[in-house]
Amino acid sequence: MGVPFWGRGYTTEAGAAVLGYGFSSLSLHRIFARHVVRNPASGRVMQKLGMTQEGCQRQHIRKGERFEDIVNYGMLHQEWEAATSRRAGVAPSASA
Ligand SMILES: CC(C)(COP(=O)(O)OP(=O)(O)OC[C@H]1O[C@@H](n2cnc3c(N)ncnc32)[C@H](O)[C@@H]1OP(=O)(O)O)[C@@H](O)C(=O)NCCC(=O)NCCS
Protein backbone atom coordinates (compact mmCIF):
# COMPACT_ATOMS: atom_id res chain seq x y z
CA MET A 1 0.00 0.00 0.00
CA GLY A 2 1.50 3.33 -1.05
CA VAL A 3 2.37 5.56 1.90
CA PRO A 4 0.04 8.43 0.86
CA PHE A 5 -2.88 6.00 1.04
CA TRP A 6 -2.26 4.54 4.51
CA GLY A 7 -4.97 4.96 7.12
CA ARG A 8 -7.87 5.37 4.72
CA GLY A 9 -9.35 1.94 5.35
CA TYR A 10 -8.37 0.52 1.95
CA THR A 11 -6.59 -2.57 3.33
CA THR A 12 -9.45 -3.31 5.72
CA GLU A 13 -11.91 -3.00 2.82
CA ALA A 14 -9.76 -5.30 0.67
CA GLY A 15 -9.39 -7.79 3.53
CA ALA A 16 -13.16 -7.87 4.06
CA ALA A 17 -13.60 -8.68 0.37
CA VAL A 18 -11.07 -11.53 0.64
CA LEU A 19 -12.87 -12.94 3.69
CA GLY A 20 -16.20 -12.67 1.89
CA TYR A 21 -14.87 -14.46 -1.18
CA GLY A 22 -13.23 -17.19 0.89
CA PHE A 23 -16.17 -17.89 3.16
CA SER A 24 -19.07 -17.22 0.78
CA SER A 25 -17.83 -18.21 -2.69
CA LEU A 26 -15.28 -20.88 -1.71
CA SER A 27 -17.13 -22.07 1.44
CA LEU A 28 -13.86 -22.24 3.39
CA HIS A 29 -14.07 -23.33 7.03
CA ARG A 30 -11.23 -21.16 8.31
CA ILE A 31 -9.02 -18.31 7.11
CA PHE A 32 -5.80 -17.31 8.85
CA ALA A 33 -3.29 -14.52 8.54
CA ARG A 34 -0.17 -13.40 10.33
CA HIS A 35 2.04 -10.37 10.72
CA VAL A 36 5.45 -9.60 12.11
CA VAL A 37 5.29 -7.91 15.52
CA ARG A 38 7.01 -4.77 14.28
CA ASN A 39 4.11 -4.16 11.83
CA PRO A 40 1.29 -3.43 14.32
CA ALA A 41 -0.84 -1.70 11.67
CA SER A 42 -1.24 -5.08 9.97
CA GLY A 43 -2.49 -6.56 13.24
CA ARG A 44 -4.92 -3.69 13.65
CA VAL A 45 -6.36 -4.45 10.21
CA MET A 46 -6.91 -8.08 11.23
CA GLN A 47 -8.62 -6.95 14.45
CA LYS A 48 -10.88 -4.59 12.50
CA LEU A 49 -11.80 -7.51 10.23
CA GLY A 50 -13.01 -9.39 13.32
CA MET A 51 -10.23 -11.97 13.30
CA THR A 52 -9.11 -13.52 16.60
CA GLN A 53 -5.53 -13.37 17.80
CA GLU A 54 -4.36 -16.96 18.25
CA GLY A 55 -0.87 -16.58 19.60
CA CYS A 56 2.67 -15.51 18.92
CA GLN A 57 5.47 -17.56 17.42
CA ARG A 58 8.75 -16.23 18.71
CA GLN A 59 11.50 -15.61 16.15
CA HIS A 60 9.55 -17.78 13.71
CA ILE A 61 10.82 -16.32 10.44
CA ARG A 62 14.11 -14.90 9.33
CA LYS A 63 14.32 -11.71 7.30
CA GLY A 64 17.89 -11.05 6.29
CA GLU A 65 20.00 -11.36 9.44
CA ARG A 66 17.04 -10.82 11.75
CA PHE A 67 14.63 -13.32 13.32
CA GLU A 68 11.10 -11.96 13.62
CA ASP A 69 8.25 -12.73 16.03
CA ILE A 70 4.99 -13.57 14.24
CA VAL A 71 1.43 -12.94 15.50
CA ASN A 72 -1.26 -15.31 14.18
CA TYR A 73 -4.90 -14.41 13.59
CA GLY A 74 -7.76 -16.62 12.46
CA MET A 75 -11.45 -16.53 11.64
CA LEU A 76 -13.94 -19.38 11.38
CA HIS A 77 -16.78 -19.52 8.88
CA GLN A 78 -19.43 -19.31 11.61
CA GLU A 79 -17.73 -16.25 13.14
CA TRP A 80 -17.72 -14.49 9.78
CA GLU A 81 -21.37 -15.43 9.18
CA ALA A 82 -22.41 -14.16 12.64
CA ALA A 83 -20.53 -10.88 12.14
CA THR A 84 -22.03 -10.44 8.67
CA SER A 85 -25.53 -11.10 10.02
CA ARG A 86 -24.99 -8.62 12.88
CA ARG A 87 -23.89 -5.94 10.43
CA ALA A 88 -26.97 -6.62 8.28
CA GLY A 89 -29.20 -6.58 11.40
CA VAL A 90 -30.48 -10.14 10.97
CA ALA A 91 -30.26 -13.15 13.30
CA PRO A 92 -27.61 -15.75 12.32
CA SER A 93 -29.04 -18.94 10.76
CA ALA A 94 -29.52 -21.98 13.01
CA SER A 95 -27.01 -23.98 10.94
CA ALA A 96 -24.14 -21.55 11.66
C1 LIG B 1 -0.34 -2.35 7.16
C2 LIG B 1 -0.93 -1.54 6.00
C3 LIG B 1 -0.91 -2.42 4.75
C4 LIG B 1 -2.39 -1.18 6.36
O1 LIG B 1 -3.00 -0.54 5.26
P1 LIG B 1 -4.05 0.62 5.45
O2 LIG B 1 -4.81 0.74 4.15
O3 LIG B 1 -3.36 1.82 5.98
O4 LIG B 1 -5.02 -0.01 6.58
P2 LIG B 1 -6.39 0.59 7.14
O5 LIG B 1 -6.49 2.04 6.86
O6 LIG B 1 -7.50 -0.30 6.63
O7 LIG B 1 -6.25 0.34 8.72
C5 LIG B 1 -5.04 0.65 9.38
C6 LIG B 1 -5.27 0.63 10.87
O8 LIG B 1 -3.99 0.48 11.51
C7 LIG B 1 -3.84 1.52 12.49
N1 LIG B 1 -2.44 1.78 12.67
C8 LIG B 1 -1.60 2.49 11.91
N2 LIG B 1 -0.35 2.49 12.44
C9 LIG B 1 -0.43 1.75 13.59
C10 LIG B 1 0.50 1.40 14.58
N3 LIG B 1 1.79 1.77 14.51
N4 LIG B 1 0.09 0.63 15.60
C11 LIG B 1 -1.21 0.23 15.69
N5 LIG B 1 -2.15 0.55 14.76
C12 LIG B 1 -1.76 1.30 13.73
C13 LIG B 1 -4.64 2.67 11.89
O9 LIG B 1 -4.91 3.66 12.85
C14 LIG B 1 -5.87 1.92 11.39
O10 LIG B 1 -6.71 1.57 12.45
P3 LIG B 1 -8.00 2.49 12.86
O11 LIG B 1 -8.92 2.48 11.67
O12 LIG B 1 -8.58 1.80 14.06
O13 LIG B 1 -7.50 3.86 13.15
C15 LIG B 1 -0.16 -0.24 5.76
O14 LIG B 1 -0.30 0.59 6.88
C16 LIG B 1 1.31 -0.47 5.50
O15 LIG B 1 1.67 -0.78 4.39
N6 LIG B 1 2.13 -0.26 6.57
C17 LIG B 1 3.58 -0.29 6.54
C18 LIG B 1 4.23 -1.54 6.08
C19 LIG B 1 3.63 -2.76 6.66
O16 LIG B 1 3.43 -2.86 7.86
N7 LIG B 1 3.36 -3.70 5.77
C20 LIG B 1 2.92 -5.02 6.10
C21 LIG B 1 4.02 -6.00 5.76
S1 LIG B 1 3.79 -7.51 6.63
The ligand as an ORCA input file, in Angstrom:
! r2SCAN-3c Opt
* xyz 0 1
  C      -0.341     -2.348      7.157
  C      -0.926     -1.545      6.002
  C      -0.912     -2.423      4.749
  C      -2.387     -1.184      6.357
  O      -2.995     -0.539      5.259
  P      -4.050      0.623      5.447
  O      -4.809      0.742      4.152
  O      -3.362      1.825      5.981
  O      -5.019     -0.005      6.578
  P      -6.386      0.585      7.142
  O      -6.488      2.039      6.856
  O      -7.495     -0.298      6.634
  O      -6.253      0.340      8.719
  C      -5.040      0.645      9.377
  C      -5.267      0.634     10.871
  O      -3.993      0.485     11.512
  C      -3.845      1.521     12.486
  N      -2.443      1.782     12.672
  C      -1.595      2.494     11.905
  N      -0.354      2.488     12.440
  C      -0.426      1.752     13.586
  C       0.503      1.395     14.580
  N       1.788      1.774     14.510
  N       0.090      0.628     15.601
  C      -1.215      0.227     15.694
  N      -2.153      0.545     14.757
  C      -1.759      1.301     13.726
  C      -4.640      2.675     11.886
  O      -4.907      3.662     12.854
  C      -5.870      1.916     11.390
  O      -6.705      1.569     12.453
  P      -8.001      2.487     12.863
  O      -8.920      2.476     11.666
  O      -8.577      1.803     14.063
  O      -7.501      3.864     13.150
  C      -0.161     -0.240      5.762
  O      -0.303      0.588      6.885
  C       1.309     -0.466      5.503
  O       1.670     -0.776      4.387
  N       2.130     -0.255      6.570
  C       3.578     -0.294      6.542
  C       4.234     -1.545      6.083
  C       3.631     -2.762      6.665
  O       3.427     -2.859      7.862
  N       3.358     -3.698      5.766
  C       2.917     -5.016      6.096
  C       4.018     -5.995      5.762
  S       3.787     -7.513      6.626
*
